[in-house]
Each structure stands twice: as C-alpha cells, then as structure tokens.
Amino acid sequence: MKLREDLAKAIEEAHRLASTGTLWPGWDIAVTPVILHGREISYILGHPRPPEGYVEVAPVAGRRTYMGPTFPEMAANTVRVIAGAVSALVAYPEETLIDTDVFARLILHECFHVHQLVALSSVSRPDFRVMERYPEDDPLNNAMSIVENKILCSALREWPPSKASDKVKALAGEFIAVRMARHDYLASKDLGNVCTYEELSEFNEGTPTYIEVKAGKPVSEIIDTLQEANVAGKWASYRRFYATGAATGLLLDFLLPDWHLRLAQGGCTLQSLIREAVCSQWSGVSGADVSAILRAYDYDAILASEEKSARERQAQIEAMLRELSDGPGVRVEIEIPEGAFTLFNPSRVIVVRPGVKLHPTLSGLRGEGELAVDITRLCLEDGPARRMVVRVPELQVPQDQGSRLTSLSAEGLAISAPKGLEVTKGPDGTYRIRPK
C-alpha cells in the first residue's frame, strides 16, 4: 500500500521547496507531523506515535507514512494536537489534484503554522475573541484599509524591486502613515485591541502566506486579494490579513533583510518592523501628510462608496436573519457543547455583533466523543446562546429513540454523535438538538 500518487508528488515537492533553505531561516518541515485527511481515509507522515488503527505504508519524501481512518478532529486545514503531537492538517480532495504545486504550497502553509507554535512561540498570537468586535461595517475603517491595500498593491507591482528602489521605499512610508492614522481612529473608538489583533493576525496567517509566495505562489494572487479586501467590508476581520501579512513580509525582505530573526526574538510585529525600517532609514516619511496620501488615492469617493455599502450590508444581514427565523423549511437549533470547536470558511464569515456570526456557505462543529456536525448552508453561530441555527427543507427524526439516536441528516446538514443525541420539537416547530 502507498499514498496516492498525486498526493505523494505534492508532499515531495513541499519537502523539496523547504529543503532549499530559502523560505524561512532555520525552518525544516521534515520534523513536522503532516496529516492529509479525506472523508474516510487519512495519511500521516512523520508522526512519532500514530493513532490506533493506523498501519505503515510506503515512505514518502523519506518519511515514515501511515494510513488509517479519518477521525472527527481531523478537520479543516489547520494545526491540531493529534495523538500527542502538534500536527499540520491538510484536507485532500477525493478527485485527483488539479495542480500539485498549489497543494504543495498549502502543505507548506499549514506546516509553517506548526513552526510558529513550536519555534516562534515568543511571538504573540491573536486573540480571536477580538474578531467578534471587529468593525467590519465601519465605512471609515474600510475606506482607509482600502487605501492601505492599494498602496501595498502598488509596491507589489514593482516586485522584485531594485536595491535602490526609491518608489518602494516611498510606498512603504505611505502605507505605514495611513495604517497608523487608521489605528489612531480605532483607538479613539475604544478599539485599541482590534489594532493589536490586526498586527498579530498578520503574523499568524500572513507569514504562512508569505511562505507560499516564496515557494512560487504568484504575487499577482496577493494583489488580487488586496484589491477585493475591505470593499463593502469583504474579508475585513480575518481573510485580509493573509494578504497584508504576506505583502508586508515581502516589503521587509527589501527594507530589513534580517526581519525573520528580529521577529523570532519576540516583542515586535510585521507592522512595527516596517515602521522601524521606514522611520530609521528614510527621514520625513513617518511624518507624511496622511491627508495628501488619502487624496492621491481618491479617498473621498471610496468613503462614499463604503457608506453606501454599509447600508446595503446591514440590509443583507437582516434578510439572512429573517430567512433563518421565518423562512421556508424546518428551523434546527444545535447546542454547542462545552469544549467543542467550530468550523467555518474564513473568506465568508460575517460578524453580526460580538459573539454572533453568519456563515453563508460552510460551518460545523467538532467535539468530544467524536461529535461531528457539518453544515453546507446558511447558518447562524450564536456564541452567547451556545447554539448554531440552520433551516433545512425537512428533517426526518426516528420516532423510536429507544435504540439511542446517534446521527441525523438533512439537505445541507449532517450530524454524527456516537454518544447520542437528544432531540425535542418545540410548539413553534423548531427542532432543538443536544449532543450528549
């Protein structure tokens, strides 16, 4: 038995790219346990103690490889402790990979997350609870962020710059001037913790994306993301920082070549390093006229558009909430057990208010006792009420639950709970599901 040929090719390419030593100083993915998980079968590479039920197959990239069942905690592209070891989790498609190079870069991205936790632990991590306070619908914050994105796009279009590129230096100064002015605005709204969250998120997701660029991801894809980010609040609270973090990492390659080592020492962020490089090397940029920079990027028109979008966004949120409350089909409320973690698409999540999010396309739960909830339709995650709310066309619940109900399914909803489910139906027709 062996790993599927296309997956093996992607793993080998990821290891080849990392072994060149050009992605990040001192980083070697050969020490990182990697889990490629599918619907039923998963493959584990380099794990010191594979979970029970795994058998050894042919090695890949010189690493011991194992095959076994996919457990509920093997979900999403992320990092998680599996069988006692911090592991990179990567979901593989059932069909043959369209582009093994893209998948290899995804493997590198998730493996770098492990490196962050193990070797870069002195760098602070973002508090994701702050994301629930992120002002996604604030027109001024979005408009100024759009200007920041435009400045970064201008810098990346010069890539790679010559060593004497005054234009890139000037753009770095413009970027940090607008960023600091926007953060002053957020602080005036008692949102200083949001500023910190942004900086730490740029490390958390931006540096793994930077690794992808160093491994061959086209810079044009970062530009494409930046051009869309913050327009009508799109990706404002999370997804944007994949791109801004990668872009500032590339700027630092030019401005402060030893920035990787500086970051690893702790006490700084990508943003603070950019600011330090700009202010210490090129006099006058730190005091740039922010108003003039904003005018140069047509800020007034951008702000007017964002004010209109904020009104439209609120109407869209209200329509989604009405659909979940009064729309066609059956309303289902699923309790979020203590200790369970939620799954969501970071590109589509909408923060309604602190603790409450809308997931238009994809969400779910994973919890103790191999609890697995997968939702592929509009869902409301209500953190304070500890529940997820969906509407499905119909829900068939067995009348005789004496044999212990352990699964339920409907269009766009699948629940598996080996420890059992309690299902009650309220007078309004709402089904309430509590995993045991």
N, C-alpha and C positions, 0 to 999 in steps of 0.2 A: 504494500500500500504506500501511496505517496500523496503529497499535496498536489492539488490541481495545477496543471502546467502553467496557466496564465498567472495564477496567484504566486506560484514559486518564482516565476520570472520577475514579478513586481517586488517580491521580498529581496531577491538577489540584487535588483537594481538599487533598492533603497540602501542596502548594505554597501554596495559599491560606491554610491554617492557619498555616504557618510565616512567611508574609509579614506576619502581623499584629504580629509582634514581641512577642507575649505569652507565648511558650512558654519561651524562654531568651534572656537578654540577648546581643545580638550574633550570634545564630545565624541563618544563611541557608542553607537546603538547596539553593538554586539553584546553588551551587558544588560540590555533591556528585554524583559519578557514581552513577547508580542502575541496577542490573541486575535486571530482572524475568525470572526463568528458569523455563521449563517443561520438560517431558520432552524435547522436541526443539528447540523454538524459544525464543529469548530476545530480549529487547528491552533496549537500552542507551540511557540518556539522559545527555547532558552529558559524555560521555567524551571526553577530548582526542585519544585515538588508539585508536579501536575496533579490536578484534582482526580479523585477516584473516578474510574470509568474511562480514563484516557489510556490509549495504547501507543507505543512508539512506532513511527513510520520512518520513511527515508529522510535523512537530514536535508535541510535547505540552508544555503549560504553558510555551510559549515557548522550549523547549529542543530542540536537535537530537537526533533519535531514530534509532536504528539497529536493524535486525533481522538475526538470524543464528543459527547453530547453538548449541545448549547444550553447553558444554564440561564435562568432569568436575569441574573446580574450581568450576564454578557450581553449588554445592550448599548447601542449608540456608538459613536466614535468619541472615545473619551479615555480617561485613566481611572483605574479602579484597582483596589486590592483584591486579587483573586488567589485563593489558596495560600494566603500569607505573603504574597509578593506583589509589589506595585507593578502593574502591567499596563501596556498600551493596548487598548481595544479598538479594533477596526472592523466595521461591518463589510462583508464582501457580498456582491450581488450573486444571485443564483445563475444568471447568464454569464457567458464569457465576457471578460473585461473588454471594453471598447478601446481603452488606452492604458496600457500597463504603466506608462510613465506617470500619468496623473495619479494612479492608485499608489505607486511607489512614493510619490510626494505626500499623499495622505498618511501613509505609514510613517514617514519621517516626521510629519506634523505631530501625530499622537505620541510617537516615541520621544520627541523633544519635550512634551508635557511631562513625561516621566523624569527626564533630566532636570526640568525645572524643580520638581518636587524633591529629588534626591540630591542634586549637586548645586542647585541655585536656591537653596532653602533660605538664604539670608535676604532674598528679595521678597518683599511683602506681596501677599496675594490679595486680590479684590474681595470685598465683602459683597456677595451677590444679593444680599438683602437690600442693599442700596439701590440696585437696579429697579426695585419696585417704586422708588421715589424719583426715578429719572424723569425729567420734564420733556417727554417725547413730543408733547403738543405745544411747547413754548415756541412761538414764532421767532422771537429774537434769538434764542439759543440755536435753533435750527438754521436761521439765516447766517449767523456768524460762523457756525460749523460748516456750512456750505462754502463760505469764503475760504476757510481753512483747507477744505478738501480741494478747492480749485487751485490754491497755492501749491499744495502737495502734488497735484496733477501736473502743474507747470514744471515743477522740479523734476518729476519722474520722466517727463518728455525729453529732458536733457540727458537721460541716463544712457551709458555711464558718462559722467562729466569729466572734463579735463581737470588736471590738478589745480589749474589756475582759474577755474570757472567762477568768475565774479557773479554771474547771474544766479547760480545755485546758492552761493553764499547770501546774496540779497534775498532770495526767496525764503531761505531758512529764517532770516531775520523777520520777514513779513509774517511767516507762519507763527513764530513764537510770539510776536507782538499781538496778533489777533487772538491767539489762544489765551494769553494772559489777560487780555481785556475781557474775553468771554468768561473766563473763570472768576474775574472780579465781579462780573454781573451775577453769576450763580451764587457767589458768596454773599452778595447783597440780598439775595432771596433766601438766605439761610440754607443754602445747598452746597456748602463747602465740602461735605462728604461725597457729593457727586463728582466734584473735581478730582478728589483722591481716587475715587472709583474709576474714573476715566484713565488716569495715569497708570493704575495698576492693571487695568484690563488691557491696555496697550502692551504691557509686558506679557500678560497671561496668554492672550491669543495672537497678539501682533508678532511676537518673536517666533513662534512656530510657523506663522505665515511667511515671515522673513526667511526662515529656513527653506520653505518651499521655493521662494524666489531664487535663493542662492543655488537651489537644486534644479532650476530650469523653468519654474513657473513664469510665464511671460509677464513682464512688468505691465504690459497693456491690460492684463486682467485686474491688477490692483487699481489702475486708473479707471477702468470701467466701474468697479465697485465704488470708488470715491465719487465718481460723477453721479451715482444714484443715491448715495448715502445722505440722509437728513432731508432729502426732498420730500415734503409732506410728512416729515417725521420718520421716513423709512430707515430702518436699521439703526435708529438713533441711540438706543440704550445698550446695544451689545455688538451686533454684527459689524458696525462701522469700525470698531477698534481692531479687528483683524487687519483691515487695510491701512488705517492710520499708523498702527504699530509697525507694520511691515515697511511703510514708507519712511517713517522716522528712523527705523533701523538702517535703511539704505542711506539716508542722509548722514547718519552718524558714521557709516563706513567712510564717507568723504570728509566729514568735519572733524571726527575724533576717532581715529582708527583703533585705539585701544579700548573703545567703549565697552566691549564684552567683559573685559577684566574689571573695569570700573563698576559695571552693573553687578557683577558677581560678588563684589565686596559688600553690597548692601548699602542702604541709606540714600539711594538715588533712583531715578526713573528715566525712561527714554526722554521724557519731556524736560526734566531738569538737566540732563546731559546736553540736549540740544541748546537749551537756554545758556548753559555754561559756555559751550563752544562758541555760540554766536556773540555773547557779551564779552568774552575774554579775548577773542581774536579779531573782531571787526568792530571798531568803536562806532558808536552812534546808532547801531541797529536796534539796541534794546530800547532806545527812546523814540523809535519810529512813530510817525504820526499815524495812529490807527485809523483816524477818520479818513485820511487821504488814501490809505490802503483799501478801506472798505469802498470808497467811491470808485476806485480804479476797477473794482470787481462788480460794479453795479449793484451794490448792497441794497439800496432803497427798493429797487424792483424785486429783488429776491425776498426782502422782508414782506412786501405787499403780497407776493405770491404765497408765502408761508402763512400769513394771517388768514388768507382765503382757505388754504389747505387745512388749517387748524379747525375751522368751522366745519368743513366737509368731513374731516376725520371724526369729529365728535358725532356728527350725524350717522356716520358709518358704524361707530361703536354702539350707538343707541339702537340702530337697526339690528345688529348682531345680538344684542342683549334681548331685544323683543323676540327675535327668532327663537332663542333658547327658552324664553319664558312662555311665549304664546304661539309659537309656530306649529306647523303640522307635525304629526307623529307623536311619539311617546317620549316624555321627559324622564331622564335617568340621572340620578344623583349617586355618585360613587364616593364613599368615605375614603379619605386619605389616611391610612393608618400611621400611627406614630413610628418614626424611623424610616418610612418609605421615602423614596426619591422620585421626582417627576422627570419625565422625558418631554422634550419639546424641540421644535425647529427654531434655532436662534435667528433665522432670517425672517420668520413670520410672526413671532410673538408680539402681542400688543399689550402694553401695560395700561390698564384701565384706571387704576388707583393703587396705592400701596397694598401689596398682598393679593391683588386681583388681576389676572391676566386672561386674555383671549388668545386661543390657539386656533387659527383658521383651518389648518390642514393636518397637523400631526402632533400628538401628545400621548402621554401614558404614565404608567406607574410601575415601579419595581419595589418589592418589599420582602419582608421575612416570609419564610415558608414557601419560597418560590412563587410568590404572588407576581403576576404579570398582567397588566392592563394595557392594551394597545388601542388607540383611538385615531381614526383617519378621517375625521370630520370636525366641524366647528365644535370647540369645547371651551368652557369657562373653568379656569382654575381659581377657586375661591380659597385662598390661603387661610384667612381668619376663620372661615366656617369649616375648614378641613374637608373640602369636597371638590369633586370635578363634576361638571354638569354637561350633559350632551342630550341631543334629541335624535332618536332613531325612528325609521319608518314603522317598525313594530318590534316587540320583544316577547319572545316565547319563553315563559318560565314554567318548568315542570310543576304540576300541581302537587305531586307527592315528593316532598323534600326529605322524607324519612331516610332515604339512601344517601343523604348528605350531598348537597349540590356543590360541585367543585368547579363548574365552568358555565359561562353564559356567552352567547354571541348574537350579534345583530349586524345589520349593514353598517360598516364603519366602526364596529366595537367588538372587541374580543377580550374576555376576562378568564384567566386561569388562576385558581386558588386552591391548591391541594389541601389546605387546612379547612376549606369550606367557605361558603357564602351565606349570609342571611339576607333575604330579600323580602321587603314589605312594600305594599302598594297603598298609597295614601288616598283619601277621598277625592283628591283632585286628579287622580290617575298617575301621579308621579311614582316611579319605582325608586326605592332607596336601597342601595346595595352596600352591605358592610362586610368586608373580608374579615374572617376570624383570625 
